[in-house]
Amino acid sequence: MTNPQRVLVTGGAGFIGWRCARNLAKDGARVLIADNLSVGMPMPDMDGCETREIDIRDKSGMVELTEGFKPDTIIHLAAIHHIPTCERQRAYALDVNVVGTEIVLDAAEKAGVGTVVLASSGAVYDWVDAPLDEDATRTWPCDNYALSKLTNESQLRFWADRTGGRGRVARIFNTIGHDDPNAHLIPDILNQLYNAKGQARIALGNSETAARLHPCGGYRCRGGGFGRRHW
């Protein structure tokens, strides 16, 4: 790669972020990881990756960082995505997720960034008793986190319309891995199954009724993977 792409990864020390940064660097990109380390994971130390500890709400810091690095692409992963935290600290979550995203987009505009990739969520869809269809299932936020992510998608669309840049949205569903610092759906289900004897009655967070699952199987997931939007 004679002219390696320059990629800024916000939230690049996180569970998804460090893997994304590693793979980009392996493909020859020059990567800058920006993270405030708020979830307790260490700043990655990987070949091909520069690092900067910064809060995305630091407006002048983000402008200085982005104009200095001059990324071709920003992959915006930084967010408060732990649902109980988003519900208990609603204003804080919206400040980071919505105001922080606007600051990232403003910095991208000032630095002339051509592409912004936004990590959204499958949570933006309405709760329906049917398989999700990206072209048919309506978006209808049912909690504070989902509200922030759907707002982010509109913010990105406005940025793309305003600047002529390319906006890409990945509506991520549940992810799982050994170093996830937050208690999410899949690890919680697996822990309940692991500790169960025989048939398990599984509590699913904000559901009013529990699902019955057998420790050896018998549960079908009707949604997953990524939804995509682009402008």
Disulfide bonds with the S-S distance in Angstrom:
none
